[in-house]
């Protein structure tokens, strides 16, 4: 089922500048929740993004970057 995000905040990704809907006030419905991260990956993303929200594509890229640099 396609979500309608028209009434939600639209933010720009702090890494790639693309626009994406942010549902931080309803995190369980936010598209970023589809990207499963471990605690270590979450900390890596937070550090790399400076604590800002990032789009799902950047979340996936950062997760893969973390996997590539950790044993």
C-alpha positions in Angstrom: 0.0 0.0 0.0 1.4 3.4 -1.1 1.7 5.9 1.8 0.5 9.5 1.3 3.1 11.8 3.0 1.6 15.1 1.7 0.8 16.3 5.2 4.2 15.5 6.8 7.4 17.4 7.0 9.5 17.3 3.9 13.2 17.5 4.7 16.4 17.6 2.8 18.9 14.8 3.5 21.9 16.2 5.2 24.2 14.0 3.1 22.8 14.0 -0.4 20.3 17.0 -0.2 17.4 14.9 -1.7 13.9 15.6 -0.3 12.2 13.0 1.8 9.2 12.8 4.1 10.1 12.9 7.8 7.7 11.3 10.3 9.9 11.7 13.3 6.8 12.5 15.4 5.4 9.1 14.3 8.6 7.1 14.0 6.9 3.8 13.7 5.4 5.0 10.3 8.5 6.7 9.0 10.0 5.2 5.8 13.5 5.1 7.5 12.1 2.4 9.8 12.2 0.0 6.8 16.0 0.1 7.0 17.0 -2.2 9.8 20.2 -1.1 11.6 22.1 -2.7 14.5 23.0 -0.5 17.5 26.6 -0.1 16.1 25.2 0.8 12.7 22.8 3.3 14.3 25.7 5.0 16.1 27.8 5.1 12.9 24.9 6.8 11.0 24.4 9.3 13.8 28.1 10.2 13.8 28.3 10.4 10.0 25.1 12.4 9.7 25.8 14.7 12.6 22.6 13.6 14.3 20.4 14.8 11.4 17.8 12.8 9.6 18.9 11.3 6.3 17.0 9.7 3.5 16.6 5.9 3.2 19.1 5.7 0.4 21.8 7.3 2.5 20.8 5.1 5.5 21.4 2.0 3.3 24.7 3.5 1.9 25.9 4.2 5.5 25.0 0.8 6.7 27.0 -0.8 3.8 29.9 1.6 4.5 29.9 0.5 8.1 30.0 -3.1 7.1 32.9 -2.4 4.7 35.1 -0.8 7.4 34.4 -3.1 10.3 35.7 -6.6 10.7 
